Amino acid sequence: MITYYGYTDGSGAYYVIIDSDKCIGCKKCIKQCPKNALQIEMEFIDLEDKPIAVIKKEYCNKIKYICAECKPEKNQTPCILSCPTEAIKCDFAPH
C-alpha cells in the first residue's frame, strides 16, 4: 500500500510517499532524518502486523517546511538514500 504524507495548497503539492509493501521497518530512514520526522508504527498488512516507517502526524501539515533543508524536489534526501528497498520517495512540486 502506498501512503502519501503531506498536502496540496496554492503553492504546490508536498508529499513524502512510503510504500508499505517495500518497507521492511529497518529504521535506517529514521536514523538519517535530521528533523526526526519519521517513526515506526505497526500496521496490519497481509493478515499480519508489520513495522512500517511513517511520517509523524504532527509533521504532515508542515512537510514543506520540515523537509526543505534536505531538498526533497531532487529525491536525494537522507531518508531516501538510506532506504535499502527504495520504499520512500518525495513528490515536491511547487507552482
Secondary structure in CASP SS format (residue, H / E / C, confidence):
PFRMAT SS
TARGET T0000
AUTHOR 0000-0000-0000
METHOD secondary structure of the structure
MODEL  1
M C 1.00
I E 1.00
T E 1.00
Y E 1.00
Y E 1.00
G E 1.00
Y E 1.00
T E 1.00
D E 1.00
G C 1.00
S C 1.00
G E 1.00
A E 1.00
Y E 1.00
Y E 1.00
V E 1.00
I E 1.00
I E 1.00
D E 1.00
S C 1.00
D C 1.00
K C 1.00
C C 1.00
I C 1.00
G C 1.00
C C 1.00
K C 1.00
K H 1.00
C H 1.00
I H 1.00
K H 1.00
Q H 1.00
C C 1.00
P C 1.00
K C 1.00
N C 1.00
A C 1.00
L E 1.00
Q E 1.00
I E 1.00
E E 1.00
M E 1.00
E E 1.00
F E 1.00
I E 1.00
D C 1.00
L C 1.00
E E 1.00
D E 1.00
K E 1.00
P E 1.00
I E 1.00
A E 1.00
V E 1.00
I E 1.00
K C 1.00
K H 1.00
E H 1.00
Y H 1.00
C H 1.00
N H 1.00
K H 1.00
I H 1.00
K H 1.00
Y H 1.00
I H 1.00
C C 1.00
A H 1.00
E H 1.00
C H 1.00
K C 1.00
P H 1.00
E H 1.00
K H 1.00
N C 1.00
Q C 1.00
T C 1.00
P H 1.00
C H 1.00
I H 1.00
L H 1.00
S H 1.00
C C 1.00
P C 1.00
T C 1.00
E C 1.00
A C 1.00
I E 1.00
K E 1.00
C E 1.00
D E 1.00
F E 1.00
A E 1.00
P E 1.00
H C 1.00
END
